């Protein structure tokens, strides 16, 4: 909690003129002689973004492919939902199918389709207009890397972030912790709001869409955010999400389909692979933990998280899966023999008006899914508490009620709420088209008092970098376990000792 001195610093109008003048004098004396642009959060964020995405060319390609993906998504959606004559296509038989152009109709679009098309085009224009200033900023950062840090795009990938950070520090009065705080100023507040249950929303409905809205609503200037301003932002973003709900829904469906179909096939699971939810990533992340450090830590936990879920596999399901695998394997072998003898058999021999090739595809899929539930020998060792210890080593999340109970279904269910099948998270993403506007308009607007009070109470003024989240400071006198762990992780990641 913030002490009385910090409260007075946060409310500048309560300071005397002498105190304000003294603060300004001290701050200006410590500033380097660089241009003001080198003092902004955005500048340091761009330095990190440049490193994180491996330099100028990859970022430009990322921008271009992002725009092209949007164009493709619009055209693909237009083709699938507007131009394709599904009724005629589904009536196509073996002998009466026509050229694909015969199934494309150029009929008038209705008002809803027209509205979605206008929103899509408007968003595309916005992305194109936003592209040019981003490129200009990117050129400036590239010049900073080459001129000030003496690192060119070709050799950038050979440097670690800590090596780059040391070079940056030589040109400023900030240290590693200060610069990281400037980069993650906003993220630290969001982590604190979730960790302290101020934003107490069911994690089922804390989706990617809601998370991005919160990032936009909570600006970097947290100290200037008032109750009225916050409520106004929540209402504006809530209405905007509601108006764009149709566009968002179609975009999510198309994007999920084209980006995850291979994942579902390669993982041989009806529900796809398991992944940590957006809420889990916010919950597991430490204060001042940069994305690449966090991703490395979480990715290391994946194998143990999957191993933990397999500790509870039902022996009944495994027996049934082995039986299904035996039956389907026999049929697959039979189809293979037929294809060796004469491949035309699979194409022209029909059974219940379907070719043998159709049944081969269905049976192969069933076989693949059934085998995913059969444990390999190395997965047959039962030790849920020991496996969870390995998970916690990387997630840093272990509620007291889980201690020595990781073999129970209660703990398993709690953990699985953080580690969901992709298809389940996708379903909640679809639902979030409605729930996100509702949460912004009717849930969070009622919590503005609590949110603003928490932000102001847990904001302190640092003479070097301004207003920051109190949980993200180097002060380890706070009685907060997550904060202490965050300091330890930061020291380990940056190979330094915080004073």
Secondary structure, DSSP 8 states (H G I E B T S, - for coil): ---HHHHHHHSGGGS-HHHHHHHHHHHHHH--SS-GGGGSHHHHHHHHHHHHTTSHHHHHHHHHHHHHHHHHHHHHHHIIIIIB-HHHHHT--SS----GGGGB------HHHHHHHHHHHHHHHHHHHHHHHHHHHHHHHHHHHHHTS---TTTGGGS-HHHHHHHHHTTSS--HHHHHHHHTHHHHHHHHHHHTTSS---TTT--HHHHHHHHHHS-S-GGG--HHHHHHHHHHHHHHHHHTHHHHHHHHHHHHHHHHHHHHHHHT-TT--EEE-HHHHHHH--TT--HHHHHHHHHHHHHHHHHHHHTT--HHHHHHHHHHHHHHHHHHHHHHHHHHH-THHHHH-EETTEEHHHHHHHHHHHHHHHHTTS--GGG----HHHHHHHHHHHH----GGGTT-TTSHHHHHHHHHHEEEHHHHHHHHHHHHHHHHHIIIIIGGGGHHHHHHHHHHTEEEETTTEEEEGGGSS-TTS--HHHHHHHHHHHHHHT----
